Every structure is written in structure tokens, then in C-alpha cells.
């Protein structure tokens, strides 16, 4: 079996499952935020800050960003391995995406947890 080190799990079925589970988590997070915004009588920093002061919202947000990173990486990896045949270009694109996703993860973690 050929194993690609840039693959998320190294197994197509597991990648498929991770992407589907992450899509459900992202959909739930989107619905949650949409309903929260619609139910809010007035948008303000205090309301937003109050929402994210709750521990379960912080955990849900972290789960959502981890789902986003996994979902995006699997999609980008699949597209780049299918359509970018030049190895150098493919690796550069993949490394760029990894860097961007890592920065998103760190910035979200810092914004939500304030570490």
C-alpha cells in the first residue's frame, strides 16, 4: 500500500468519514450562531462577549475550528493530488494551505481562550 504523508488519515474511507462528521459539526455551529443572532434583540459587543464567556461555547467554537481545518485539509489534499500533477507545485500549494490553516487555528484558539 502506498502511503502519502500529506494525507489526513492515510485511508480514503476514514478521510471521507472525517469530512462528513466535520461537515455536520460545522453545520450545527452555523445554525447555532444564526439562531443566536436572529434571537438577539440588539447586537452589541456585550452580548457577543457574554456568549463567548460561556465555557461550552468556547469548546463548541474550538470543535468547529478543528472541524474546519480537517474538512478544508481533506478537500484541498484531494483536489491538489487529483489536479496538480507537478510535484513541486502540489507540495508548495499544500504547504501554503497547511500554514494558513495552522494560523487560523492558532488565532481562533487565542481569540476564544485568550491564551
N, C-alpha and C positions, 0 to 999 in steps of 0.2 A: 504494500500500500504506500502510495506517495503521500507524504505529509508536508503541508505548506505551513511554515512557521507564522505566516501573517494571517492565517485563518483564525476565526474566533474560537471554535471548539475543535476543529480538525475533523469534524463529522458533519456531513450535509444535513442529516436528519436533526441533529442537535441544534445546528445553526437555524434551521427552519423553525424549530420549536422555540428557541430563544427569541427569534424575531416575532413570532406570533404572540408570545407571552408579553414581550415588551410593548407590542402594539396595544394590547389590552390595557396595560398599566398606563400608557400614555393617553389612551382614550379616556380612561377613568379620571386621570388628573385634569385633562382638558374639560371634561364635563363638570367636575367639581369646581374648578375656577370659574367657568362660565356661569354656573348656577349661583356661585357666591357673588359674582359681580352683578348678576341680574337681581338678586335678592337685596343687595345693598342699597339703602335709600340715598346715601350720598357717598361718593368716592372721596376718600381722604387718606393721607399718609397714616393717620392714627388707626384707621380701620385696617389698612394693609399691614401695618406693623403689628397690630393686635392679632391678626390672623396668623402671621408667621412667628409670633411669640409662643404659639402652642407647639408642644413637642411632636405631636402626631403629624402636624402639617410639615414640620421640618423633615421628619422621617419620610413622609409621602413625597416631598419635593426631592429629597436625595434619591429615593427609589425611582422617581420619574427621570431624573437626570442620568442615573445609571442605565435605565431602560433606553433613554435616548442615545446614549453613547453606544451601547451594544447594538441597538437597532440600526443606527447610522453606519457603524463599522461593518456589520454584516452586509448591508446593502451596497456600500462603497466597495468592499472587498469583492463581492460578486460581480459588480459592474466592471471594476478595473481588471479583474482576471479574465472576464469574458471579452472585453473590447480593447484593452490596451495590450497589444502583443509585444511591444518593445519593453524589455525587462527594466531597463533604466528608467524610462518614463513611468512605468507602472509603480516601481518602488518609490520614486520621488513623489508621485501623487499620493500613494498610501502613507508615506511618512508625513507628508503635509497634513493629511486628514487626521492621522494619529495625533500630531501636535495640536491641531485645532481642537479636537475632541478632548484632549487632556486639559487644555487651557479652559475650555467650557466647564469641565468637571471641577477643576480647582476653583475657578471663580464662583461657581454656584455654591460649592461647599463653603467657601469663605463668606459669601453673602448671606447664606442661610444660618450657618453656625457661628459666624463671627470669629473664627479662629485666626 
